[in-house]
Amino acid sequence: MTKATDDAVEIHFIGNATVLLRYGELTLLTDPNFLHRGEYAYLGYGLVSRRLTEPALDAAALPRLDAVVLSHLHGDHWDRRARRHLDRSLPLVTTPHAARRLRTVHGFRRAGGLRTWQSCTLRRGDDQVRITALPGRHAGHPVLRRLLPPVMGSMLEFGPSRGPVRLRLYVSGDTLVFDGLDAIAQRFPAADLAVLHLGGTLLPGGFLVTMDGAQGAELARRLQPRLLLPVHYGDYTVMRSPLADFLAAIAQAGLGDRLVRCRHGQRARVSAAKDEAPAVF
């Protein structure tokens, strides 16, 4: 991955919800999932799902990382390959539930949990990112919400060390659309990019636990980010809503011009300059 220039973030879409982000000297990884096609992710309570795609990068080939941003502790977001290859001294920014388990069970001693609206700041050289935990809800039914691990969205605010924010990137996490998400736009009205976890994941009984195409478009309508990057679709057998559903829904909502057409394995460069179109390569 090449070094991003000032006021731009470079994105490498590795697959599922795994995205490598570089802003200046900072490098972050989201939701590390490096299972290979045909391998199974453990979803809890005896549920597994088979991976249908290959990751664009192997965990052993990752560059130096400053931190991992983990939305929640599920096998398709944090897998056995991530546990094996990631440095146990690496900062992990996640939910309090996931942080406790990562520290006590897996030995990642710098796993830190953020409650909703709490923030932390990471710096390297002249660059920094402020990470704020945002609301998320993995399921609609109250009983199912108690069974699934807590999930967070995150706002990543990039800029110079101890300077103003230059670029805001929202990562939805595995949330469904609910009214609590409206507070995100009230606190952060000018996100440059929204990375949306889609897929329309269905559990036995027909329970939807990630946004399908229509919900993804609805969240985009509510938050009104400048650009949209769909991820977390077509990678596992439990995902039932293809990317085409989201493309049709955002076109119908009049948001099709905001799409960053970055597919699995591709890279995109998103500038803080409002008049500069994202580059995909």
N, C-alpha and C positions, 0 to 999 in steps of 0.2 A: 504494500500500500504506500503510495506516495504521500509526502507531507502536504497537508492542506495549507493553503495560503491564509492570510489574515482574514478574519470575519467570514469564514466558510467552514462548513463541516463536511468531511468526506465520509461516505457511508459504504460499507461493504455488506451486502445482504447475503449472509452465509446460508440461511435456510430456516424454516419454521419461524421462531421469534428471535433468532440469533442474529444480531447486527453488530458489526465492528464499526466504531465511530472514532474519527480522529479530528481534533480541532487544534491546530498548531502543534504544540509538544504533547498534548494530552491524547491518550488512547483509552477508550472504554469499550467494554463488551456487554451486551445485554443477553439475558436468558440463555446461558450456554447449553446448547444441545448438539452433540456431535455423534449421536448414534447413526449407524449406516442403514441403508435400505435393507429391509427384512428383519432388522432388530426390533425388539419390543421395549416400549417405554412403560414404566409402571405408574399407574394413575391412582393407586390406593384401593383398599378394600377388595383386592383380588382382580381389579380391572387393569387390563393392559391394552396397548394399541400398537400396531405394527407400523413402522416407518415405511413410507412409499418413495422417498427421495433420498439422494445423497447430499450431505453437507458440502458446501463449496470449498470448505477449508477444514483440515483435520486439526484437532485440538493441539497436537504436538507441533503444528506449524504456526501457531499464533505468535504475533509480535509481542514485545514487552507491553504489558498492560498496567494502567494506573488504577483501575478498579473494574469490578463487575457490578452492573445494576440488574438485580434479580427481582422480577415481579412477584414470584411466589415459588413454593417448593413443590413442583410437580415433575414427573419423570421426563416430560417433553420440554422442560425448561432448565432443568438441572439434572444431568444424567451421570451415569457411572464413568463415562469417559472424561467429563468435566472434573469430577472428583479426583480422578487419577492424575490428570495432567496439569491442573491449575496449581499454582504456588499457594501453599497454605498460609503464607504471610500476606497474600493479596487482599486489599480492602474489598469487602463485599457489602453493597448497600442494598438492603432488602427490608422485608417486614420483620417485626420483632419475633414472630413465630418462627420464621425461617432462620433468622440469625441465631436464635438459641440452639436450634438443632445443628446448624452448621458448625457452631463452636464446640458444642458438647459431644456430638456424635462423630463429626467428620474432621474435627481438628483445625478448622479455618478460624484461627484465633482473632482475626480482624473483621469478622462478620459483624456488622452493625445494623440494628433495626431502627427504622423510622416509622413513627406513627403518622397518621394522615395530617398533612400540612407541616410536619417537621422537615428540617433541611440540614444538609451538611455541605461543606465546600471542600473541593480538592484542587490542589495547585501543582503545576509543574512548570518551572521556568517562569516565563512571562504570561502564562495562560492559566485560566481557572474555569471550573464548572461548579455551579451550585445546583445540587440535586434536591428536589422537594418531593416528598411522597404525596400522592394524590388519591382521591377516593377510587375504589374499585369494588365490584361485586361479581363474584364468579358464577353465581346462580340466582335465579329468581325465587325459587321456593325456599322458605325459611329453614326447613329441615335440611335440605340439601346444602344450604349455605353453612350449616354447622358441621357438615361432613367434609366439605372441601377446605383446603388450606386458605387462609386469608390472602388476599391479593392486593397489590397496590399498582396504581399508575405512577408515572414520574414525569416531572418537568426538569429538563436539563437546560440550564442557562449558562451559555458560554460567553467568555469575554476575557479581557486582559486581567492579570492578577490585581485585585483590589481596585478594579476599574468598572465602568458601566457594562451592563449586559449588551452583547452584540447580537446574539442569536438564541432563540428559544426553540427547543425540540421537545414535543410531548410524546411519551410512550404510554399507550393505553393500558398495557397489561391485559390479562384475560378477564376483562370486565364485560358485563352486559350493559345496555343503556338503562339508566335509571335517573331519577330527578336529581340525586346527589351530585351527578357529574356537572350539572349546570354551574355549580360554584367554581369550577375550574376556569371557565371563561370570565367570571367576575373577577377572579384574582389574577389571571394571566390572559388578558384580552388580546394579546398580539403574538400568538405562537407562529413561528415561521414554518414549522413542519409538524404534522401529526403522524406518528407511526402507529398504525391501527392493527391490533391483533384480531383477525377475522376467523374464518373457517367454519363457523356454524357447528361447533363441536356438539355432538349429541351423545349423551350417556344412555344406558339401558332405561327404558321407560319413556324415551322421547324427551328427556330433559336437556334443554339448550343451556350450554355453559360458556360459550364464547359467541361473540357477535357474528351473525350471518351478514350477507351483503346489505340487506335493508337496514339492519341496526347500525352497521358501520357508516352508512350514508347519513343516518339520522344523527349519529354522534358528530359527524363532520358538519352537518347543518347547525347543530347547537353550538359547537365550539368555534367554527369559522376560522380554522387555521389557513395560512397562506397557501400551503402545499400539503398533499396527502401521499403517504407511502403505505400501501397495504402489505402486511406480512402475515405469517401464521395461517396459511391456507394450503390445502392440497398435500400436506406433508404426512398425515397420519390417517389411518382408516376411520377414526372417529369423526373426522372433519367432513361435513356433508354439504357445505356451501362453497362452491368454487369461486375463484377470482371473478369469473364472468358475472356472477350475481352482483358483486360490489360495483363493477364497472357499469352495469346497466342501471343500478340504483343511483350512483352519483351523477350519471348522465341525465337521468330523469329529474334529479334535484338541481340541475344546473351547475354542478360542481366539477364536471369532467375536466375542465381546463386546469384544475389544481393538482391533477394526478402526476406523481413522479413515476414514470414507467421503468422502474428498476426491478427486474425479476431475479429469481434465485441465481446467485453467483455473480451478479452484476454489481457495479459500483456507481454511486451518484455523488455529485458535488452540489451542495446547497449553499448559496451565498446569503449573507445578511442583506445584501442589496436587493431591494424589492423589485427592481426592474431587470434583474439578471435571472434568466431561466435556468433551472437546474440542468446540469450536464450528466448524462448517463453513459457509462463506458464499460 
